[in-house]
Amino acid sequence: MVCNQVEGLLEQGGIKLTAVASDPFGVSGWAMLQLIAQGETDATVLAHEARGALRKKEAQLKQALAGRLDPAYRVLLKQNLEQVALMRRQIGEINDTLALTMQEHTATLVRLTKIPGVDLAAAQELLAEIGPSAATFAAPEQFASWIGVCPGSQESAGVCYSRRSAKGNRYLRRLLCQIAWAAVHTKDTFFAALFARLKPRIEAKGAVWAVAHRIAKVIWLLLHEGIEYQEKGPAPANRRTLVRKFRRLMQEFARAGLDAKSLLQEAPATT
């Protein structure tokens, strides 16, 4: 909300910072906003605050920063920046308190962070929401249903009208979705392979939702049973999967007008 307010204030002065900097509250954007609030109007001086990859967009930055805020809008911008600084300080204090409170559960946090996609912050949030042993939930299916990552099934006369997940804990649903997206981008992991296998059938959104559902069950097992996560890598393809893939390839060859059998006979033998 504050970000939208700041963007609106900048628009009043013809400043298009968010069109170039994806995060206006990042290191570069924050330094520029501070100068703008202080009354700086030189686009070259403002663009000089760019850091990292943003430096390569110096020409775009100068054009985006070629505006001027009226004194009244600068006051409002300064107040919004003070609110952001206050929230950052409060979040830091909460994180420090949370870290001290969870010191006795360090071993559990370490187990959770072994799951692909789960960093320390996510592990702390999971532990704060569901407890160190997930004792409230008798089964992983119950836990997944409570979060809301368990696909529904609205059918009538054999026709599926909706597989939308139930409502549940909105906060944890969002967290599990973020974890799932991070997990599917890891290399040589079970969850990345699961996503790749499901994506052609149910598209990326449905595939990552299925990964979130599986991760929820793994989290319950680690907490409830006190076991360690062991990454076994992508599951080997079974006979059924290989046959289905072979048939799909044969169909592609046929559509291209190629005889797969003759190609196999012409292929050089390998030792």
Stockholm file with secondary structure:
# STOCKHOLM 1.0

chainA/1-271         MVCNQVEGLLEQGGIKLTAVASDPFGVSGWAMLQLIAQGETDATVLAHEARGALRKKEAQLKQALAGRLDPAYRVLLKQNLEQVALMRRQIGEINDTLALTMQEHTATLVRLTKIPGVDLAAAQELLAEIGPSAATFAAPEQFASWIGVCPGSQESAGVCYSRRSAKGNRYLRRLLCQIAWAAVHTKDTFFAALFARLKPRIEAKGAVWAVAHRIAKVIWLLLHEGIEYQEKGPAPANRRTLVRKFRRLMQEFARAGLDAKSLLQEAPATT
#=GR chainA/1-271 SS CHHHHHHHHHHHTTCCGGGTCSCTTSHHHHHHHHHHHHTCCCHHHHHTTCCGGGGGGHHHHHHHTCCCCCHHHHHHHHHHHHHHHHHHHHHHHHHHHHHHHTGGGHHHHHHHHTSTTCCHHHHHHHHHHHCSSCTTCSSHHHHHHHHTCSCCCEEETTEEEECCCCCCCHHHHHHHHHHHHHHHTSSSCHHHHHHHHHHHHHHHHHHHHHHHHHHHHHHHHHHHHCCCCCCCCSCCCCHHHHHHHHHHHHHHHHHTTCCHHHHHHHSCCCC
#=GC SS_cons         CHHHHHHHHHHHTTCCGGGTCSCTTSHHHHHHHHHHHHTCCCHHHHHTTCCGGGGGGHHHHHHHTCCCCCHHHHHHHHHHHHHHHHHHHHHHHHHHHHHHHTGGGHHHHHHHHTSTTCCHHHHHHHHHHHCSSCTTCSSHHHHHHHHTCSCCCEEETTEEEECCCCCCCHHHHHHHHHHHHHHHTSSSCHHHHHHHHHHHHHHHHHHHHHHHHHHHHHHHHHHHHCCCCCCCCSCCCCHHHHHHHHHHHHHHHHHTTCCHHHHHHHSCCCC
//
